[in-house]
Amino acid sequence: MSALQSDEHDVKGQKSSVTTWTTDLSGFERFPHRLWFNVADFGRVLWWSLFAVVPAVLFAGVIFFDDGLIEPYNLFCAGMMMFLVQMSERYINTTIEFEHDNGSIETTFHMGDPTLFRSDQEATVSLEDVESARFLSLAGQPMVRLHYNKTFSVKPSSFLIPPDKEPQFREFLQRHNVSVHGESETNSTRWVWGRFVVTALFIGVIPFSAMFISPIQYSWAVLLVLTVTSIFLVRQGF
């Protein structure tokens, strides 16, 4: 599913060591995997608000009140489509580095080419700001999601881990007083797949189907996003 490389080496003049790994989920065939991890990363309130409640209310307005409301529904879905696709680029290629005795994690996100984001941006996560960590797994691929003390944070919130490095990273987090939670693959994938299906239904299937039912001028935003997204994915390579 993914290509993961790791490296552990001693830092000269110090007793501690540094662990580094790079994840690779590039290519069109791994696009669904990137979306899956992206959906799993959303906080509960944010996901329910953006991908369940709001689209459900808008769609109910179309069904029960005025079918002309399909246009604002499509506009909302188009925006969410672009948001999901672009946010998932952070899983294309990521480098993680941490020093065992230092309570910080260095992350570098290598986005796609082309991308709407600034690629190769480095960010430092201080574990003093992290309250807990949650481990998930899909097809044997572990993922960690960091929960910060603050409600809102612009720091990286999730990344993938090589399976053989998961115990070591758990120990690193616990050593720096981060509460660690884990789920079996069956439990973790069940709720994420539930999210994935609901998101795909409201943000993808319904607006796409509406193009063949409603007047096409109501679906211009969805068509535009699908076209732009397809161009980006093709140019980023298979």
Buried (B, 14 or more C-beta within 10 A) or exposed (E): EBEBEBEEEEEEEEEEEBBBBBBBBBBEEBBEBBBBBBBBBBEEEEBBEBBBEBBBEBBEBBEEEEBEBBBBBBBBBBBBBBBBBBBBBBBBBBBBBBBBBBBBBBBBBBBBEEBEEEBEEEEEBEBEBBEBBBBBBBEEBBBBBBBBEEEEBEBBBBBBBBEEBBEBBBEBBEEBEBEBEBBEBEEBBEEBBEBBEBBBBBBBEBBBEBBEEBEEEBBBBBBEBBEBBEEBBEEBEE
